Structures are given as C-alpha cells and as structure tokens.
Amino acid sequence: MKAIVFSEHGGPEVLRYTEVPEPRINATEVLVLVRACALNHLDLWVRRGLPGITFPMPHTPGSDISGEIAKVGELVTRVKVGQKVVLAPGISCGQCPQCLGGADNRCRKYSNFGYMVDGGCAEYVKSPEVNCIPIPGDLSFDEAAAVPLVFLTAWHMLIARAHLQPGEEILVLGAGSGVGSAAIQIAKLVGARVIATAGSDEKLQKARALGADETINHNKQNIQAEVKRLTDRRGVDVVFEHVGAATWDMSVASLAPNGRLVTCGATTGYEAKLDLRFVYSRNLTILGSYMGSKAELYTVLRLVGERKLRPVIDRVLPLSQCAHAHELLEKREQFGKIILNP
C-alpha cells in the first residue's frame, strides 16, 4: 500500500510517499481502508522529534482517521466489513483503573495513532475494535476525520476541566487552529460570551462566523489590554490556552478573580513564569488537560452529527502532498483542519 513514512526527524522533506507492507491485524483488531486523515500540530512535533522520546522508525503519522472496515479479526463482533467509521485517536490498555473508570486518556499506556503506533497517513491502518465509532448522521469522510482530536480536546478542556458555565466570558486563543475553532463553537453551545484571537482580519472574520462575539488581532492589538477593554476591566472567567510561551503572561493577566486557565499545549515554547502572589490573591486556577475519554468523543460526535457543532475544514489535499500540508501548518496559513485523502 501507499503511505507517508519518515525514518529520521527533521523538516517536511523527511516525509516520503512510498510503498509499505499492508498492516497485519490480530484477533481483536480491524483493518480500515482510510478515506480521510486530518493533520494536527501533533504531526509536526512527532516529525521534528521530542526531547526524551524515541519514536519507532520508520514511522507513519496521522491521528484523525475515517474510513471503511476492510477486514476484521476473528474475535471482532461490534463492527463489520464495509461499515463507515471514524477512529477514536487515543489507544489505551483497556484494563487499568483509569480505563475501567472511563478515563482512558489518563491510562499510563495511553498513546495516539501516529504517535507511538503507525497512523492514518496511509491507504490502510489497523485499529483496536474498541476505537471504531460509526460515523454519525450524514457526515462525509472528510468531515468525520476533522472531528476527533481537536473537538475531543476542546470538549474535555472546557466541559470536564474548566466547567465553563452559561453567561461566563472566555478568551479563546488561536481561533484559526483546529482546537481554537472547536472551542469557539463549544463555548457558544454552552452559552458563554467568546472573545477570540487570531493573527489576521480574515481569520477573525471566520471566527465571528463560528460564533465569536468579540475578536482580537494579536498582530495589531495587545491581548491583555483588549480583554480588559472588552470586559470593563474585569477579565474573563476562562482562558483557553494552547499557545504557550508567547501568550502565557497575557493569558494569566487576562483572568478575572476566580478565573480558570486551561491549557492543552505549548506550540510556541514550554517555558512559562508565574507570579504565585497573583495566583493566590486572585483565587486563580491553572488546569492542565490532555485529550479526553472515548465516552466524551461519543458525545461530541453526536452533537456534530446533529449539526450543533460543525467541523471546520481549510482544504483537502491528496496524501501524496503531505509534506506540503506540513509546510502550511508550520506557516499557520490554515483556518481549521487540513485533510489528506489517500
């Protein structure tokens, strides 16, 4: 089969579109004919390499996958050949207290497609049966692939961790990103007032189309000052943070008393300073968040299937142009998801 593989870390040029053996499945796995695979910043980090982490080589990236069941193992009973599915991106042991308690994203063996196991940038991918979820409603393969990682992450951040409430005010950083565009919609579904940031007026216009009430162009305006202006100097109840070092100080300073900052990533750097006096004197809460449970993904997919939330797709490219897609992500030229079709 054709697949994207890399055998060393580096820039987009290390990605090769080549022939590789078709995956072999065991008794509890299925083989999925990939129809669409959406890219994430995780793909960039894995390709570049992460300090202290050794990835299996050669490696195929891609966490967000939709397709059709091509083969099933002899112990598979829940899905059948020809069924249209979207794959839950997180793979866990299924046996530890966290998994059995419905918090599989906290499993010590938790990984993602395209991280420690081969992903969906290929014509076929193998998957545990438990990761296969029927595509809801009338979603296309492209739409289904645009949902899992970013909507699951944003849902877990806002609902499970930050407990966003109707009427609260929230600052969503990076509206043009996959998680940012998902967070805007989820926050509006809850009934919050959304202030969104992006680096161009074009992206801010699209953010308003998704439901953002106010927007900030971080290339022209100071985020902290604009938040204070837009909230009558009070600040926001929740900051949706995933940018990291470049925005951290402004994010913390934008919080109202009793505010919560929830973070899932640090695309601009991991180092951040924090004045603890500011944290305790204003009763602030700093929350980390990583992915979300499979049960939460079912909830998200139901809402997407009902068109109460909608996938945001920037463009669809052939799998052979994966390296170009990585370049677009690195330049932050997209709004929403870039989809690859094998």
N, C-alpha and C positions, 0 to 999 in steps of 0.2 A: 504494500500500500504506500501511498504518498504521505509524507509527514514533514513537519518542521522539526529539526533537531539542531542542537548545538553540543559541541564536545569540549568547549572551553568558554570561560567567561569573557565578556567584552561588550563591544558596541553591537548595533543591529547587524553588522557584517558577519557576525559569527553564526547567525541563523541560516541554516541550509534547508532547502526544499528538495527532498530526496526520497528514495525508496528505502523502506524499512520492513521488517517482518510484521505480519499481522499479529496482534496480541492473542495469546492463548488464555482461555478462561478456565477457572476451576468450577467445582460443583455449585457454588453459591454466587457465581458471577454471571454477568451478561456481557455480550459484545454489542456495542452500539455503533451503528452507522451514523457518523457525525454529519449533521446538516448545517450546523452553525456553531461557531465558537467565538465568544466575546472576549476582548482583551481587557486587562486590568493593570494598574500600576504594579501589582504583584509580579506580573510577567517581566517587567523591566528590572525589578530587584533581583529576581531569580537569574535572569540572563547576565546581569552585571556581576552577581555574586554578593553574598552577605558575610560579614565577618564572623568567623567561628562556625560556619555551617558548610558542610560538604554535601553537594548535590550529586545524585547518581548520574553518571555520564556514559554514553550520550543521553541527552535529555530532551523530552518533548514538552513544551509549555502549554498553557491554556486551562483555565479553571472553570469557565462558564460554558456549558455544553448542552446542546439539544440535538435530538436525532431520533432514529428509529431502532428498535431492538432487532438485531440481526441474528443473534444466537443466544441460547440460554443454557446454563448449566443444569445438570440432571436434578439438582435439589431446588431449583428455582420454581416457585409456584405463583407468585404475585403478578408477574408481568409475562407477556407472551411476544413471540416473534411478530414484527410488523407494528407493534404499538409505538405511538409517538410519545417521547418522554423528554423531560428536562432533568438533568442530574444535579442533585444536591452537591455543592462543591466540596464540602467537608467530609473527610473519611476518618472514622474513629474505630476503636476496638469493639464497641457494642456490648462490653461485658463489665466494665468498671462501674463504681458507684455513680460517677458523673454521667456516663452514658445511660445507665439504667434509670437515673433520676431525671432524664430528659434534658440534660445539659451537656450534650455530646461535644459542644465546642470547647468544653473545659477538660476533655479527655487528655491525659498525658501523651497519648499516641496520636493525637489529632493532627491531620495534615490536610492538604488540598490537592485536588487534581492539578497537575502542572507544577507542584511544589516538590514533594519527595516521591511522588509517583508520576508517571507519564500522563500528560494532559490531553486536551481535545484539539490541538492544532495538528490534526491528522484525519485520515479518512475513516479510521475506526479507533475506538477507545474501549478498554474493558472497565467494568464498574461493578462494585458490590450491588446485589439486588436491592438492598435497602436504600441505596442512593437514587433509585429510579422513581420519578414522580410523573404521573400522567400530565401532559400539557393541558392546562385548563382552558375552558372557553374556546374562542376562535383564534387564539394566539398563533401567529406564524412561528416557524422555527427561529427566525431572526429575533423576533420579539421575546420569545421564551429564553433564548440564550442571553439576552440583555438584562435579565432579572436577577439571577440568584445571588451572586456575591455582593453586589452593591446594595440591592434592596434589603437583603438579609442583614447586612452590616448596619445600614442606616436604621432599620426597624429595631434591632437589638439595642443600638445606641440610644435612640430616642424613647422607646417604649419600655424596654426591660431595665435599662441602666439609668437614664435621666428622668424617667417618669414624667415626660412632657404632658402638661395639662391644658385643657381648653382655656383660651384667653391669655396664656403666657406669651412672652416675647422671646424669640430665638434668633440668634445670629448663625447663619449657615455660611461657612467659608467654602470657597471654590465651587461656585454654583455650576460651572461647566463640567466638573468631574462627574463620574458615574455616581459616587456616593452623594455628592452635593445635589445633583438633580433629583435623586431619590429622596433625600432628606427634605427638600422643599415640599414635595408632594405629601410625604407622610405627616409633616408638621401641619400642613393645611388641612389634611384629613382629620387630624386631632382637633383643629380649631384654634391653632396658635397664630400669632402675628409674626410673619417671617421677614427678616432683613437678610439679604443675600449679597455676597461679594463675588466679583469676577474681575478679570483684567482687561475687558473691552466692553464698550457700549453694546456691541452686537450680542455678546453673551448675556449681558444684563437684561436686554430686551427679551431674550429667550427665557431667562429666569422668571421674569414677570409673567410670561405666558404660562409657565408652570404653576404660578400662584404666589410668587414672592410679592409682598406688599411694598417693600422698600428695597432699594439696591444701592450698592457702594462699588465704585470703580477703584480697586486698590492701587491702580497705577496712577491715578489722579487725585485720590482723596485719602485722608488718614482714617483708617477703620475705627479706631477708638474715638476720635473726635466726632465722626459721623454717627456712630452708635449713640453717643451722649446727646447729640442734637436731636436724633430721631426718637429718643425715649425721654425727652425732657430731663436729661442728665441722670436719669435713674439707672440705666444699663439694662441688659437683657437677663432673663431668667435662666436661659440655657445658651451655651456656645457649643456649636457642632464643629469640633476641631479635628483636622486630619492633615494639616499642612506642616505643622512642626515649628522648627526654629524661627522661620521667617515671620510667623504671626503670633507666636506664643505670648509674648508680653502684651500685645494689644488684645488678644483674646481674654486673658485673665483680667486685664483692666476694664474690659467691656462688660463684666458681670455686675449685676445688681447685688445688693445684700441678699444673702441666702441663695445666690446663684449657683448653677452647676455647670461645670465644663466637662464635656465627654469627648474623649479622643480615641481614634482607632488607628492612627498612623502618623508618620512624620516624613513626608515626601521631601521637605527642604532641609532636613537635618534632625538628629536625635537630641542634641544638647539643648536644655532649657533651664533658665534660672527662675526661682520662685521666692518672693519675699513672704516668708511664713507669717509675719505680722499682718500682712494684708489678707492672708487666707483666714486666720482665726478671728481677726477683728471684724471681718465682714461675713463670717459664717459661710465661707465658700466650700464647695465640694468639687474635688477633682476625680473624675471617673475614667478608668480605662475600660475599653470594650474591644472584644475580639470576636469577629464573625457573629454567629447566632446558632440556635438549635435547629434541627430538622423540622421540629414542630412549628417553630416560628416561620420557617420557609413555606410550609403549607398554608399558613395564614396569609402571608404576603402574596403567594401565587393565587389564592382565592380572590383577593382584592384586585389583583392585576387582571385575572380572568373576567371579573365583573366590570372592568374598566374604571374602577375607582382610583387606581394607580396605573400609570402607563410607562412602559419602557421608553427611554429616550435614546434614539439611535442617530449617531452622527453620520455614519456612512457604512456601506457594506463593500468589502473587498474580497477578491479571491485569495485562498490560502497561500498561494504562491507569492503574494505581496505582503507577507507577514513582516518582513524587515522594514518595509515602507510604513506599515501600520505602527511599528515600534517608534519609528522616527517621528511620526505625527504625535504620538502620545508624549514623547520626550519634549517636543516643542509646545505642548499644551495647546494645540491648534483645534482640538475637537471640542464639541459640546455634547456630552453624553457618551454613548458606547460606540466603539469601532468593532464591527462584526466581520469575521472571516468565514467564507464559505468554501469547503473543500471541493 
